[in-house]
Amino acid sequence: MSYFRDVRPVFQRHCHGCHQPAKSGGEYVMTNFDRLLVGGESEEKAIVAGSVDESALIHLITPVDGEADMPKDAKPLSDAEIETITKWIAEGAPNDSPASTPRYDAEHPPEYVSPPVLTSLDFSPDGKYLAVSGYHEVLIYRTDDWQLESRLIGLSERIESAEFSPTGDQLAVTGGSPGRLGEVQLWNFAERALVYSRAVGYDTTYGASWSPDGKLLAFGCPDNTIRAISVESGEEVLFNGAHSNWVLDTVFSVKGDHLISVSRDRSMKLINVPTQRFVDNVTSITPGALKGGLNAVDRHPTKDEVLSGGADGTPRIYRIFREKARKIGDDFNLIRAFPVMPGRIFDVAFNKDGQRFVSGSSLNGAGQVSVFQAGDGKQVSKTPVADGGIYAVTYDPQNRWVAAGGFSGTVFIINPEDGSIVHEFITIPPPSN
């Protein structure tokens, strides 16, 4: 029985969310092999190689009358999963993990030899902080001096989205380890502390979005599903498989009773949240109407209108709810298509009042950041970026700047009025002591 191939995935799915350096429930860390064996605050050895009866972990995960002590407040492991762990311990609990599987935490943070590719940027609602995706972490920068303020280090190798809650007191993170683990993290931003981590599937998760009341958190998955969890409990409350390809971004309606998602399948779907049911295709379903997948979506701050961008390089604003019956070939929900940008659009974002938006694109190793008037389609400013595509953009809530980043690992702070770059910095944290 292989620890790395058979046992570790079970722990990833059920245990690592509560037993990792950022949140070590019962002072038990299961992401480090040596600490996995030792156990936690009970001082009982969790795993005794070759002795199932002496291994406290087995007693904790074995159900009695249908309930087990661990995982806490969750369904017990399946009989097959318990048998896998039991057999591995009986065989001597060998560690066959590859040597090149480092683990990171606050005391042992990632050290960079080159800047990370930036896939997510988000200003806090008060404009005081900028959350930037890194490797195994989210980097928090102050906006008064653009200095690194803190590092939120978790399990996910890749961070695909990091989004502040409507009040700014929490931060949601989606990502994972490609081909192995999808994860959703919830952070208490005031304390810079992990509240919980939830394993989701076997590949990275995308496009986190908060319901307007801050009670639900939605995201997309590469298994073609749209999901949402309760922020309070972390339990899944919505699951829908209407898409036929990876779901890359999500956003809630103004009232929070509908969820909008975009996908590589060239469609934007409308989902009823209470019933979890598919309602409509917001975009046209006519073949060729959209020339490629959609990567990003954002909602107008006060209207049920959504902005999208994708492979054809054209930003578009749609009304969410259909006002007349669909006819074959129509694109009735389309309100406005904007001037095409070079290459593919990877991210879009409205400003706080919805009068403008920013869009970022990439073509042949170069990028562009464009600011548009939402009402009349006028391009306000354009910023070419020569050294790498732009994969993430966000609008400062006070309309002072837009921030953009991508392949080069550089964050560009841009004046939205004229497109000038007023500041830039490379996201490489200083080496740890």
N, C-alpha and C positions, 0 to 999 in steps of 0.2 A: 504494500500500500504506500503510495507516494504522498508525502506531506504537501509538497508544492502543487502537485496536479490534482489531488483528491481531497485532502483535508483543508488546506488553506482556503479554497473557494467557499467551503461551508462556513468557515469563520468569517470570511469577508461578507457573505450575505447576511449572517445573523448576529455577529458579535462585534466586529470591528467598529461599528458606529458608536458604541458605548464604551469600548475598551481599547482606546488609542491614546497616544500622548496628549492630544488636545482635549480629551475628555476621558479620563481613566476611572470609570465607575468601579467602586470598591477597591480603588488603587491597583486594579488589575489591568495590565497592558498586554493585549494579545497580538499586536502587530510586530512585536519584537520576539524572536523565537526563544531567547533565553528567559525573558520575563513571562512568556507564555507558560513555560514549564513551572516557574516558581510559584505563581499565584499572587493573591492580593492581600487585603487587610486581614483576612481570616487566618493567615499564616499557615494554612494547609497547602501542601504541594498540589498544584492543579493537575499536573501530569507526572506520574512516576513511570518512567520507561519500563515496559515489560509487565507492569502490574495494573490491571484495570481496576481492581478493587480498591487499591490505595490512591487512585487518581480522583481527587475531589471534583474535577470538572465533569466526570462521567455521572456522578451522583446529582450534580446540579442540572444537567441537561436531560436526565432520564425522567419521563413523565410518571407520575403516580396519580391514578384516577383521572387521567387525561390532562393533568397540569404539571408543569415543570418549573423549577425555580428560575431557570434561565432558558431562553432569553426572557428578560423581564418584561412583563406587560405585552407579551406577544405569544403567538402560537408556538408550541414545542417543535423542536426539530423532528423531521420525519424519521421513521424507523430506519430507512436506508442511510440517512445522514449520521444517525447515532451509531449504526453498525460500522460505517466507514471510520469514524473517530476511534471507536472501540478496537477495531482490528489493527489500526495504525499503532495505538498504544501497546497492544499485546505483542506486536512485532518489534517493539523496542523504541517506538516514537522517533525514528531517524529524521534528520533534517536534510532533505535533498534539494533545498533552495539553491538556485544559481548564485554564484559569488557576487554577481553584479546586480543585486537587488537592495540598494540602500534604503534606509528608513529615515525620515526627517521629522523633527519636532522643533519646538522653540529653542531647545538647548543645542540642537544639531540642525540648523536651517540649511536649505539648499545653498550651494555656492556656485556661482555662474561663471562659465568661461566665455560665454557670449550672451547677448541680451535675449530674453524670451520673446517668441512671437506673440504679439498682443491680440487677443481675441475678444476682450471685453473691457469697457471703460464705463464708469458711472459716477456722477457727482452725487454727493449726499444732498438731501433736500434743502439744507441750509447753505449749501455751496462751500462749506469749510473743508471738505475732503474729496479726494478722487480715489476711487477703488480701481486698481489696475490688475489684470490677470497676470500671474507669473507661472513658475513651474512648481507644482505642489503647494502653491500659496496664492493669496491675494495680497497685493502690496497696497498700503494705504498712504497716500501723500497728502500733506497739508497744502491748501491752495494759497495761503498767504506768503509762503516762501518756496513752495514746490519741493520740500524736503520729505524724505521717507519718515513716516511717523510710526508705523507698526507693520508687522507681518503676520498674517493669519494663515498658519500652516496646517494643512490637513492631509488626507490620504490621497486625494486625486492627483495624478501626475499632470493631467491636462485640465485647465480651468476654461470652460467654455462660456460661462456667464457669471457675473457677480452683480447683484441688483439690490440697492437699498430699499427697505420697506417704505411705505408712504410717510411714516413719521420719522424715519431715519434711525430708529433705535435698534434695528436688526438688519442683517445682510444675508441674502440668500445666494448660494453658490451652487452651480451645476458643473459637472465634469466627470472625470473618471480615469480609468486606465484602459486604453483602447483594446478591445477584444477580450477584456477580463472583468471590468467592473464599471458600472455606472453609479454615480453618487449624487446626493443632494445634501448640502450642508446648511445649517442654520446657525448664524453667529449672533450673539448679543454684542452689538457694536459698541455700546457704552463701556462694557467691560473687556472688549476684545477677546471674548471667550466663546468657545463652541458650545451651543445648546444641545444639538444632536446632529448625527450623521445617519443618512438612510441609504442603504445599498439598493440600487434599482437596475435590474438586468445585468447584462454582460458587456456593455459598451457605454461610451460616454453619453451623458445627458446634456441637453441644450436648452437655451432660450428661456431662462427663468422669468416669471412675471408674477406680481402680487395682485391680488384682488384689491379693489379700492378701499375696502374696510380692513385690509391687512390680515384677514383670517385664513385665506387660502393662498397656496403657492403652486403655480402651474409650471410645466416644463415639457419639452419634447424629447422623444427617444428615437434611436436608430432602428428600433423594431417596428417603426411606423405608427407608434401610439402617442396619444396626447394624455398626460396624466396631471392630476392635482392632488396635493396633500393638505391636511389640516395643519396650519402653522403650530397650533397649540400641542397637538399630539404627535404629529408626523405621520399619521395614518392616511392611507390612500383613500380619497373620496371621489375621484373621477378617473375613469379609464375608458378611452375611446380609440378605436382602430380604423377610423374612416379614411386615413391616408394610405397611399400605396408605396410610400418611400419615406426616408428619414424626415422627422419633424424637427425643424431647426429653430423655430421661434414661436412665442405665444404672447397674447395680451388679452386682458379682460375688457368687457364692455363697460360703459360708464356706471351702470348699476351693479356690475359684477355678476349678473345672472347668466351671461353668455361668455364663451371663451373663443377667441379667434386664433388660428394656427396657420403657419405656412410651412411648406415642405418642398423637398426636391422633386416631388411629383407634379410640380407646376400648378399647384392649387392652393387656395386659401379657404379653410373650412370654418364653419360656424357651428359651435357646440352649445347645447343648452346645459348649463351647469347642474341644476337640481336633478334633471333626468339622465344626464350623461349621454344624451342622444345627439346624433348628427342632425342638423337642421337644414343647412344649405351650403352650396358653394358660393362664396362671396364673389370670386372671380369668374370669368367666363370659362365654361367647360368645352368650348369649341376648340378642336385641335388646331394648334398654331397660334391661338390668341396670345398665349404667353410663350415666348421662345426660350424655354429653360426654366429651371427650378427657382423657387423663391427662398431667399436666405434670411430676410428680416422683416419684422412688422412692428409698428408702434401705433398707439391710439392717440387721437386728438385729446387734449386734457379735459375738455368739457362736452365734446360731441361724439356720437357714435359713428365716427369716421376713422378709417385706418390708413396708414401710410405703409407701403411695401416696396421692397427692392429685391432684385435677383439677377439672374444670369443675363438678361437682355439689356441691363444697364439703364433701364427707364424707371425712375421713381413714379409711383402712382398712388392716388388717394381714392379710396372706395367708401361708399356708405355701407355700413354693416348689415342693415336690415333691408330686405327687398321690399319695394313699394308697389310692384306690379308683378304679375305672373311671368315666369321665365318663358322665353321663346328660344328655340334652337338658334344659336348663332349670336344671341344678344350679349352685351356686356353692360347691362343697364346700371349696375351698381357703381361703375366707374364714374368718378366725379371729374378727375383731371389727370392727364399724363403729362409729365414734365420733360424738359430737354434731356436727351440721352446722355449718359456719362460714359467715359471710356471703360470698356471691360465690364466686369461683373460688380454689382453692388453687393456689399457684404453687411452693411449696417445702415440704419436710418434712425433718426430721433427728432421728435417735435421739441420746440422750446416750450417754456412754461405756459405761455398763453395760447399756443397753437397757431400763432400767426406765421411762424417760420419753421423750417426744419433743416436738418443737416443730413447729408448722405455721403458715404465713403465707398470708393470703388478701387479696383485693381485691374491692371492690364500690362502684361509683358514686363513684370518687375517694377512697375511704377504705379503710383496711386494718385487719386484726386479726392479732395474734399470740397463739396459744393453746398452752399446755403441758398435756399429758395424761399420765396414768398408763397405760403400755402394758398392764399386766396386768389392770386392772379397768375401764378406760375412763373413770375419773374425770378431770374437768377440774381441773387444779391451779391454773391462773391464766389470765387473759385480759387482753390489753392492746389497747384500741382505738387506732388511729392515724388522726387526722383528716385530715392533709395528705398524702394519696396512698396508693395501694395498696402492699401488701407483696409483693415478688417474690422475696426471698431471706432465708433464716433459717439459723442454725447454732448448735450447742450447744458451749459451752466445755468442753474435755475434763476440767476440774476441777469442773464443775457450778456454777461461780460465777455465770455469766450465760448468757443467750442473746443473740445479736446478730441484728438484723433491719434490712432496708432495702428500698427500692423506688423508687417514682416520684419522691419528693421529693429523692432524693440524700442524705438524712440517714441515718446509721447510729444505730440505737437499741440501747443496751446495757440489757438488761432483767433484773431479778431474777426468776428462774423460780418462786420460791416464792409471790410475791404479785402479780407482773405490773407492778411499779413500774419506771419508767424511771430508772435510776441515773445514766446519762450519755447524751449524744447529741452528735454532731458532723457537720458538713456536709463532704462529700468534695470540697472544692475545694482543690487544691494551691496553694501560694503562687506568684505570678508568677515566672518565671525572670529572672535578671539580664540 
